Amino acid sequence: MFKSARMSILATALMAATSMSAMAEVVYHRGNSGDPETLDQHKTSTVVEAHILRDLYEGLVAYSAGGEIIPGVAESWSTSADGKTLTFKLRQNAKWSNGDPVVAGDFVFSLQRIMNPETGAKYANILYPILNAEEVNKGTAKPEELGVKAVDDLTLEITLKAPTPYFVDLLAHQTGLPVHPATVQKHGTDFVKPEFFVSNGPFVLKEFVPNSHIKAVKNPNFHDAANVKIDTVMFHPTEDRGAALRRFQAGELHSNDDIPTEQVDFIRKELGDQFKVAPYLGTYYFAVNMKNESLAKKEVRQALSMAVDRDFLAEEIWGGTMVSAYSLVPPGINNYGEPAFASYKDMSQIDREEKAAELLKAAGYGPDKPLKIEIRYNTSENHKNTSVALADMWKPLGVEVTLLNTDLKTHYAHLRDKGAFDLARAGWIGDYSDPQNFLFLVESDNDGFNYANYANPDYDKLMDEAAATTDLEKRAEILKQAETMFMDDLPFIPMLYYASKNLVSPKLKGFETNLQDVHPTRFMSISE
């Protein structure tokens, strides 16, 4: 009797332990390259913010684990014969985290909000393909005139000013994510605070502690909540890549989206297939401030670009995790063909350096009259090492370089503050696979991303012409002309094409490398 009772107690204890284990909270500790400037999707501009927002919200379309476009709030969509009207059918079970249904009117409100000039959206012009979007954003039309309409609660109609082959893909970007109208109307810009936060994605914001973490918990009202295996995502800002590597090795992070490249050999040796390198749709460049009197001379910009040993940067500074870049648009992009490469792409490094010295001399600079410039870069050993290498490459030409490092938020604030820098490190990751998404950066009216203050009416004219051209081959030819002009003027100096560099624990399942380097947490799980 005593033995039976003891076994019964033991069995009960084991069942309780098993139950508690099954109920244990699954927490994903996710390294993210920096702190976001904001979690207002209509004011964001960086990949750091996009990683978080994709977990918090769901647009009309979304990304799969492999980076493909899949249905989001819209379960289906169709396009009119002339390619200008898209009709989205919303799923009936889409809800906000407070239980409200997600309706077509929420997207009308959201798209009008981002285009409203009072919002101050840095990325508004990405949505200019929508009818009247540019006019609304520039204050010459009312938000109600934007080409978006709720036919009924489950039917949204978007009218474009011209057929746009990449538009549906574009809606997966953070600018296409909806806000909860009632919350924005009640709390204004404070709607992003955890205590007011309402989202429609797989997770909802619970904590935002700057320089420490962002905590998001599973949203039980998400339409696919039953298949979300992670309960809590902890986003850790990891500007210090070396410290992030140590945290990953110690098991404190399940993943991190970058590495200290000076340790790439060690990482490859010690971590093996936990280090994942893959092609990435992006270009690493340095913006040149055209308002700087010295740098406004095209010969100076061309000389600086020619003198850069990109192969050295790619192999020695970035440990073979980047590729030398001689164009703004990366190779392999859709709707284009071969990019407009720099004329000196196939010259030897020695010949390039000699030509660079000649150009600088013609512009009035050299060892006897040095060109003095400051390079700004955001906190990262990789950016620092790149900037130091550039200073060394330019020194023989008589260029004196000083370096200035700031955190991510401060850095990009300076880039948008016209005239607040000489040269500044930046990068662009394609929001969709189309050359327009790179070439639009330096349109003269692109206040959010034209860091160089480039203003070329001929360039703008070509971009406008391409936007109005429906024949994809003719459009590609026009965009190629624009990029050729860009590569001659060099408001940005392209240095490298990106590769994604992720550290991924074997405990983290469902992480798939892809060209967009998007990794929604909803498709991942953790196995202890």
C-alpha positions as CSV (number, residue, x, y, z in Angstrom):
1,M,0.0,0.0,0.0
2,F,2.8,2.4,0.9
3,K,4.7,1.5,-2.3
4,S,1.7,2.0,-4.4
5,A,1.0,5.4,-2.8
6,R,4.6,6.5,-3.3
7,M,4.5,5.5,-7.0
8,S,1.2,7.4,-7.4
9,I,2.8,10.5,-5.9
10,L,5.8,10.1,-8.1
11,A,3.7,9.7,-11.2
12,T,1.7,12.8,-10.3
13,A,4.9,14.8,-9.8
14,L,6.2,13.6,-13.1
15,M,3.0,14.6,-14.9
16,A,3.1,18.0,-13.2
17,A,6.7,18.5,-14.2
18,T,5.9,17.5,-17.8
19,S,2.9,19.9,-17.8
20,M,5.0,22.7,-16.5
21,S,7.7,22.0,-19.1
22,A,5.0,22.1,-21.8
23,M,3.8,25.3,-20.5
24,A,7.2,27.0,-20.2
25,E,7.5,30.3,-22.0
26,V,9.4,30.1,-25.3
27,V,11.6,33.1,-25.5
28,Y,13.6,34.1,-28.6
29,H,16.6,36.3,-27.9
30,R,17.2,38.1,-31.2
31,G,20.2,40.4,-31.8
32,N,19.3,43.5,-33.9
33,S,22.0,45.8,-35.2
34,G,20.8,48.9,-33.3
35,D,18.1,50.7,-31.5
36,P,15.2,51.9,-33.6
37,E,14.6,55.7,-34.0
38,T,10.9,55.0,-33.8
39,L,8.3,52.2,-34.0
40,D,5.9,54.4,-36.0
41,Q,5.9,52.5,-39.2
42,H,5.2,55.7,-41.1
43,K,8.3,57.4,-39.9
44,T,10.8,54.5,-40.0
45,S,13.6,54.2,-42.6
46,T,16.0,51.4,-41.5
47,V,16.3,47.7,-41.6
48,V,16.7,47.7,-37.8
49,E,13.2,49.0,-37.5
50,A,11.8,46.8,-40.2
51,H,12.9,43.6,-38.4
52,I,10.8,44.6,-35.4
53,L,7.8,46.0,-37.3
54,R,7.4,42.8,-39.3
55,D,6.8,41.0,-36.1
56,L,4.3,43.5,-34.7
57,Y,2.2,44.2,-37.8
58,E,0.9,42.5,-40.9
59,G,0.2,44.3,-44.2
60,L,-2.0,43.4,-47.0
61,V,0.8,41.0,-48.1
62,A,3.7,39.6,-46.0
63,Y,7.0,37.7,-46.3
64,S,7.3,34.0,-46.0
65,A,10.2,32.4,-44.1
66,G,12.0,32.3,-47.5
67,G,11.4,35.9,-48.3
68,E,8.6,35.3,-50.8
69,I,5.5,37.4,-51.0
70,I,2.5,35.7,-49.4
71,P,-1.0,36.7,-48.4
72,G,-1.2,38.8,-45.3
73,V,-4.4,40.6,-44.2
74,A,-5.5,40.2,-47.9
75,E,-6.2,36.6,-48.7
76,S,-6.3,37.4,-52.4
77,W,-6.0,40.2,-54.9
78,S,-6.6,40.9,-58.6
79,T,-5.5,43.5,-61.1
80,S,-7.6,45.3,-63.7
81,A,-6.9,44.9,-67.4
82,D,-5.1,48.2,-67.7
83,G,-2.9,47.3,-64.7
84,K,-4.0,50.4,-62.7
85,T,-6.5,49.1,-60.3
86,L,-5.8,46.5,-57.6
87,T,-8.6,44.9,-55.6
88,F,-7.7,43.2,-52.3
89,K,-10.0,40.8,-50.5
90,L,-9.4,40.8,-46.8
91,R,-9.6,37.7,-44.6
92,Q,-12.6,37.6,-42.3
93,N,-10.6,36.5,-39.2
94,A,-8.0,39.3,-39.2
95,K,-8.1,41.1,-35.9
96,W,-6.2,43.8,-33.9
97,S,-4.6,42.8,-30.6
98,N,-7.5,44.5,-28.8
99,G,-10.0,42.3,-30.6
100,D,-11.2,44.8,-33.2
101,P,-11.6,43.4,-36.7
102,V,-9.1,44.6,-39.3
103,V,-11.1,46.3,-42.0
104,A,-10.4,47.9,-45.4
105,G,-11.0,51.4,-43.8
106,D,-7.9,50.8,-41.6
107,F,-5.7,50.7,-44.7
108,V,-7.4,53.7,-46.2
109,F,-6.7,55.6,-42.9
110,S,-3.1,54.3,-42.8
111,L,-2.2,55.1,-46.4
112,Q,-3.7,58.6,-46.0
113,R,-1.8,59.1,-42.8
114,I,1.6,58.3,-44.3
115,M,1.0,60.5,-47.3
116,N,-0.2,63.4,-45.2
117,P,2.6,65.9,-45.1
118,E,1.8,66.6,-41.5
119,T,3.0,63.1,-40.6
120,G,6.5,63.9,-41.8
121,A,7.1,60.4,-43.2
122,K,10.7,60.1,-44.5
123,Y,9.7,57.2,-46.7
124,A,6.4,58.5,-48.2
125,N,7.7,58.8,-51.7
126,I,8.1,55.0,-51.9
127,L,4.3,54.9,-52.3
128,Y,4.1,57.6,-55.1
129,P,2.8,55.0,-57.6
130,I,-0.6,55.4,-55.9
131,L,-2.8,57.8,-57.7
132,N,-2.4,61.4,-56.2
133,A,0.1,60.1,-53.6
134,E,2.7,62.6,-54.6
135,E,0.2,65.5,-54.8
136,V,-1.1,64.6,-51.3
137,N,2.4,64.3,-49.9
138,K,3.4,67.7,-51.3
139,G,0.2,69.4,-50.0
140,T,-1.4,70.1,-53.4
141,A,-4.2,67.5,-52.9
142,K,-6.2,66.4,-49.9
143,P,-5.6,63.0,-48.2
144,E,-9.1,62.0,-49.2
145,E,-8.1,62.3,-52.9
146,L,-5.5,59.5,-52.5
147,G,-6.3,56.6,-54.8
148,V,-7.4,54.2,-52.0
149,K,-11.0,53.2,-51.3
150,A,-12.8,50.8,-48.9
151,V,-15.5,49.2,-51.2
152,D,-16.7,47.5,-48.0
153,D,-15.1,46.2,-44.8
154,L,-13.4,43.3,-46.6
155,T,-12.6,44.9,-50.0
156,L,-9.9,47.5,-50.6
157,E,-9.3,49.1,-53.9
158,I,-6.0,50.9,-54.8
159,T,-5.7,52.9,-57.9
160,L,-2.3,53.6,-59.4
161,K,-1.3,56.5,-61.7
162,A,0.4,54.0,-64.0
163,P,0.9,50.2,-64.1
164,T,3.7,49.4,-61.6
165,P,5.2,45.9,-61.9
166,Y,6.6,45.8,-58.3
167,F,3.6,47.4,-56.4
168,V,2.3,44.3,-54.7
169,D,5.8,43.4,-53.5
170,L,6.2,47.0,-52.2
171,L,3.2,46.5,-49.9
172,A,5.2,44.1,-47.8
173,H,7.5,47.0,-46.8
174,Q,6.9,48.8,-43.5
175,T,5.3,51.8,-45.2
176,G,2.5,49.4,-46.1
177,L,1.8,48.3,-42.6
178,P,-1.4,49.6,-41.0
179,V,-1.9,51.6,-37.8
180,H,-5.0,51.1,-35.6
181,P,-7.0,54.3,-36.4
182,A,-8.8,54.7,-33.0
183,T,-5.5,54.4,-31.1
184,V,-3.8,57.0,-33.3
185,Q,-6.7,59.3,-33.1
186,K,-6.8,59.0,-29.3
187,H,-3.1,59.1,-28.4
188,G,-1.5,60.8,-31.4
189,T,2.2,60.0,-31.8
190,D,2.1,58.3,-28.4
191,F,0.4,55.3,-30.0
192,V,3.8,53.6,-30.2
193,K,4.1,53.5,-26.4
194,P,3.7,50.0,-24.9
195,E,0.8,51.0,-22.7
196,F,-1.3,52.2,-25.7
197,F,0.1,49.8,-28.4
198,V,-2.4,47.9,-30.6
199,S,-1.1,45.8,-33.4
200,N,-2.4,43.3,-35.9
201,G,0.7,41.1,-36.3
202,P,1.8,37.9,-34.6
203,F,3.3,39.9,-31.7
204,V,2.4,42.9,-29.7
205,L,4.8,45.4,-28.0
206,K,5.2,45.1,-24.2
207,E,8.4,46.9,-23.4
208,F,10.8,49.3,-25.1
209,V,13.8,50.1,-23.0
210,P,16.3,52.2,-25.1
211,N,19.8,50.7,-25.3
212,S,18.6,47.6,-23.5
213,H,15.8,45.6,-25.2
214,I,12.4,45.6,-26.9
215,K,10.0,42.9,-25.7
216,A,7.1,41.6,-27.8
217,V,4.7,38.9,-26.8
218,K,2.5,36.6,-28.8
219,N,-0.7,38.2,-30.0
220,P,-3.6,35.7,-29.3
221,N,-5.8,37.5,-31.7
222,F,-3.5,37.0,-34.7
223,H,-5.3,35.0,-37.4
224,D,-2.5,32.4,-37.5
225,A,-1.7,32.4,-33.8
226,A,-2.1,28.6,-33.5
227,N,1.0,28.2,-35.7
228,V,3.2,30.8,-33.9
229,K,5.6,28.7,-31.7
230,I,7.4,31.5,-29.9
231,D,5.8,33.3,-27.0
232,T,8.2,36.2,-26.5
233,V,10.7,38.0,-28.7
234,M,13.4,40.0,-27.0
235,F,15.1,42.3,-29.5
236,H,18.6,43.2,-28.2
237,P,20.4,46.2,-29.9
238,T,23.8,44.9,-30.9
239,E,25.8,47.8,-32.4
240,D,28.9,46.3,-30.7
241,R,29.3,43.3,-33.0
242,G,32.2,41.9,-30.9
243,A,30.1,41.9,-27.8
244,A,27.2,40.4,-29.7
245,L,29.4,37.5,-30.9
246,R,30.5,36.8,-27.3
247,R,26.8,36.8,-26.2
248,F,25.9,34.4,-29.0
249,Q,28.7,32.1,-28.0
250,A,27.5,32.2,-24.4
251,G,24.0,31.2,-25.5
252,E,22.5,34.6,-24.6
253,L,21.4,35.3,-28.1
254,H,19.7,32.8,-30.5
255,S,20.7,34.9,-33.5
256,N,22.4,38.1,-34.5
257,D,22.2,39.8,-37.9
258,D,25.8,40.9,-38.2
259,I,29.3,40.0,-37.2
260,P,32.7,41.7,-36.5
261,T,34.3,41.0,-39.8
262,E,37.8,41.2,-38.4
263,Q,36.9,37.9,-36.7
264,V,35.4,36.2,-39.7
265,D,38.1,33.5,-39.9
266,F,37.6,32.7,-36.2
267,I,33.9,32.6,-36.7
268,R,34.0,30.3,-39.6
269,K,36.4,27.9,-37.8
270,E,34.6,27.9,-34.4
271,L,31.0,28.2,-35.4
272,G,30.8,26.4,-38.7
273,D,27.3,26.3,-40.2
274,Q,26.0,28.5,-37.4
275,F,27.5,31.4,-39.5
276,K,25.3,31.9,-42.5
277,V,26.4,34.1,-45.4
278,A,24.1,34.6,-48.3
279,P,23.5,37.0,-51.2
280,Y,21.7,40.2,-50.2
281,L,19.9,42.8,-52.3
282,G,21.9,45.8,-51.2
283,T,24.7,48.3,-51.8
284,Y,27.1,49.7,-49.2
285,Y,28.2,53.2,-50.1
286,F,29.4,56.6,-48.9
287,A,27.2,59.6,-49.4
288,V,29.0,62.8,-50.6
289,N,27.6,66.1,-49.5
290,M,27.2,68.1,-52.7
291,K,26.9,71.3,-50.6
292,N,30.6,71.0,-49.7
293,E,32.4,73.4,-52.0
294,S,35.4,71.0,-52.6
295,L,33.3,67.9,-53.0
296,A,30.9,69.6,-55.3
297,K,33.5,69.3,-58.0
298,K,32.8,66.1,-60.0
299,E,36.5,65.4,-60.6
300,V,37.1,65.2,-56.8
301,R,34.3,62.6,-56.4
302,Q,35.5,60.6,-59.3
303,A,39.1,60.7,-58.0
304,L,38.0,59.5,-54.5
305,S,36.0,56.6,-56.0
306,M,38.8,55.5,-58.4
307,A,41.3,55.4,-55.6
308,V,39.3,52.9,-53.6
309,D,40.7,49.4,-53.6
310,R,37.3,47.6,-53.3
311,D,38.8,44.1,-53.5
312,F,40.9,44.9,-50.4
313,L,37.8,46.2,-48.6
314,A,35.8,43.1,-49.6
315,E,38.4,40.5,-48.7
316,E,40.5,42.0,-46.0
317,I,38.2,44.4,-44.1
318,W,34.9,42.4,-44.6
319,G,36.5,38.9,-44.6
320,G,35.1,37.9,-48.0
321,T,31.5,38.5,-46.9
322,M,31.0,41.4,-49.3
323,V,31.6,41.9,-53.1
324,S,33.3,44.8,-54.8
325,A,30.7,47.3,-56.2
326,Y,31.0,49.5,-59.3
327,S,27.3,50.5,-59.6
328,L,24.5,51.7,-57.4
329,V,22.1,49.0,-58.5
330,P,23.3,45.5,-57.5
331,P,23.6,42.8,-60.2
332,G,20.8,40.2,-60.5
333,I,17.9,42.6,-59.8
334,N,14.6,42.1,-61.6
335,N,13.4,44.2,-64.5
336,Y,16.8,45.5,-65.5
337,G,19.7,43.5,-66.9
338,E,23.4,44.4,-66.3
339,P,23.8,47.6,-64.1
340,A,25.6,50.7,-65.4
341,F,29.1,49.9,-64.1
342,A,31.7,52.6,-63.6
343,S,34.0,53.2,-66.6
344,Y,37.0,52.3,-64.5
345,K,35.7,48.9,-63.3
346,D,38.2,46.9,-65.3
347,M,41.2,49.2,-64.9
348,S,44.1,48.0,-62.8
349,Q,44.3,49.5,-59.3
350,I,47.6,51.2,-60.1
351,D,46.1,52.8,-63.3
352,R,43.1,53.9,-61.3
353,E,45.2,55.5,-58.6
354,E,47.3,57.4,-61.2
355,K,44.1,58.7,-62.9
356,A,42.7,59.7,-59.5
357,A,45.8,61.8,-58.8
358,E,45.5,63.5,-62.1
359,L,41.8,64.4,-61.5
360,L,42.6,65.7,-58.0
361,K,45.5,67.8,-59.4
362,A,43.2,69.3,-62.0
363,A,40.7,70.1,-59.3
364,G,43.4,72.0,-57.4
365,Y,44.4,69.4,-54.8
366,G,47.4,67.3,-54.0
367,P,50.1,66.7,-51.4
368,D,51.0,70.4,-51.4
369,K,47.4,71.5,-51.1
370,P,45.5,68.7,-49.3
371,L,41.8,68.0,-49.6
372,K,40.5,67.9,-46.0
373,I,37.4,65.8,-45.4
374,E,35.6,64.3,-42.5
375,I,34.1,60.8,-42.7
376,R,31.1,60.0,-40.5
377,Y,30.1,56.5,-39.7
378,N,27.7,54.8,-37.3
379,T,29.0,52.6,-34.4
380,S,30.4,49.3,-35.8
381,E,33.9,47.9,-35.9
382,N,33.2,47.1,-39.6
383,H,32.3,50.7,-40.5
384,K,35.2,52.0,-38.5
385,N,37.7,49.6,-40.2
386,T,36.3,50.5,-43.6
387,S,36.6,54.3,-42.9
388,V,40.2,53.9,-41.7
389,A,41.1,51.9,-44.8
390,L,39.6,54.6,-47.0
391,A,41.7,57.3,-45.2
392,D,44.8,55.2,-45.9
393,M,43.9,54.7,-49.6
394,W,43.3,58.5,-50.1
395,K,46.3,59.7,-48.1
396,P,48.9,59.2,-51.0
397,L,46.7,61.5,-53.1
398,G,47.0,64.3,-50.6
399,V,43.7,63.8,-48.9
400,E,43.6,64.4,-45.1
401,V,40.8,62.5,-43.4
402,T,39.3,62.8,-40.0
403,L,36.8,60.3,-38.6
404,L,33.7,60.9,-36.6
405,N,31.7,58.1,-35.0
406,T,28.1,58.4,-33.6
407,D,25.4,55.9,-32.7
408,L,22.9,54.8,-35.4
409,K,20.1,57.2,-34.6
410,T,22.4,60.2,-34.4
411,H,24.2,59.2,-37.6
412,Y,21.1,59.1,-39.8
413,A,19.7,62.2,-38.2
414,H,22.9,64.0,-39.4
415,L,22.5,62.5,-42.9
416,R,19.0,63.9,-43.2
417,D,20.2,67.3,-41.8
418,K,21.3,68.9,-45.1
419,G,24.9,70.1,-44.9
420,A,25.9,68.4,-41.6
421,F,28.6,66.2,-43.0
422,D,31.3,65.8,-45.8
423,L,31.3,62.0,-46.4
424,A,29.1,59.6,-44.6
425,R,28.8,55.8,-44.5
426,A,25.4,54.5,-45.6
427,G,23.8,51.5,-47.2
428,W,20.6,50.6,-49.0
429,I,18.8,47.3,-48.9
430,G,16.2,46.8,-51.6
431,D,12.6,47.0,-50.5
432,Y,11.7,45.1,-53.7
433,S,13.6,43.7,-56.6
434,D,13.5,46.5,-59.0
435,P,16.2,49.1,-60.0
436,Q,13.8,52.0,-59.3
437,N,14.1,51.2,-55.6
438,F,17.8,52.2,-55.7
439,L,17.8,55.0,-58.3
440,F,15.0,56.9,-56.6
441,L,17.3,57.6,-53.6
442,V,18.8,60.6,-55.3
443,E,15.8,62.2,-56.9
444,S,16.0,65.8,-56.0
445,D,12.7,65.8,-54.1
446,N,13.6,62.7,-52.0
447,D,14.1,64.5,-48.7
448,G,14.3,61.3,-46.7
449,F,17.2,59.5,-48.5
450,N,18.9,62.0,-50.9
451,Y,21.6,62.5,-48.3
452,A,24.0,63.9,-50.9
453,N,21.6,66.9,-51.8
454,Y,21.9,65.8,-55.4
455,A,19.8,68.0,-57.7
456,N,20.0,67.1,-61.4
457,P,16.9,68.0,-63.5
458,D,18.1,65.6,-66.3
459,Y,18.2,62.7,-63.8
460,D,14.8,63.6,-62.4
461,K,13.4,63.8,-65.9
462,L,14.7,60.3,-66.7
463,M,13.2,58.9,-63.5
464,D,9.8,60.5,-64.3
465,E,10.0,59.1,-67.8
466,A,10.7,55.6,-66.5
467,A,7.8,55.9,-64.1
468,A,5.4,56.6,-67.0
469,T,6.7,53.8,-69.2
470,T,4.8,50.5,-69.2
471,D,7.1,48.6,-71.5
472,L,9.5,46.9,-69.2
473,E,12.4,46.7,-71.7
474,K,12.1,50.4,-72.6
475,R,11.7,51.3,-68.9
476,A,15.0,49.3,-68.2
477,E,16.8,51.3,-70.9
478,I,15.7,54.6,-69.4
479,L,16.7,53.6,-65.9
480,K,20.1,52.5,-67.3
481,Q,20.5,56.0,-68.7
482,A,19.8,57.4,-65.2
483,E,22.2,55.1,-63.5
484,T,24.9,55.9,-66.1
485,M,24.4,59.6,-65.2
486,F,24.6,58.7,-61.5
487,M,27.9,56.8,-61.9
488,D,29.4,59.8,-63.7
489,D,28.2,62.3,-61.1
490,L,28.7,60.1,-58.1
491,P,26.6,61.7,-55.4
492,F,27.1,58.4,-53.6
493,I,30.3,56.4,-54.0
494,P,29.3,52.7,-54.2
495,M,31.8,50.5,-52.4
496,L,30.4,47.0,-51.9
497,Y,27.5,44.8,-52.6
498,Y,26.1,43.3,-49.4
499,A,25.9,39.7,-48.3
500,S,23.8,38.9,-45.3
501,K,25.8,37.7,-42.3
502,N,23.8,35.9,-39.6
503,L,24.7,34.0,-36.6
504,V,22.1,31.3,-36.0
505,S,21.9,28.9,-33.1
506,P,21.1,25.3,-33.9
507,K,18.3,25.6,-31.3
508,L,16.6,28.1,-33.6
509,K,14.5,26.3,-36.2
510,G,12.9,27.7,-39.3
511,F,15.5,30.4,-40.1
512,E,16.0,30.5,-43.9
513,T,18.5,32.6,-45.7
514,N,17.1,34.7,-48.5
515,L,17.9,37.6,-50.8
516,Q,15.8,40.0,-48.8
517,D,17.3,38.8,-45.5
518,V,13.9,38.9,-43.9
519,H,13.2,36.4,-41.1
520,P,9.7,36.7,-39.5
521,T,9.6,35.2,-36.0
522,R,6.2,33.7,-36.7
523,F,7.8,31.0,-38.8
524,M,10.5,30.1,-36.3
525,S,10.7,27.9,-33.2
526,I,13.2,27.0,-30.5
527,S,14.2,23.6,-29.6
528,E,16.1,23.2,-26.3
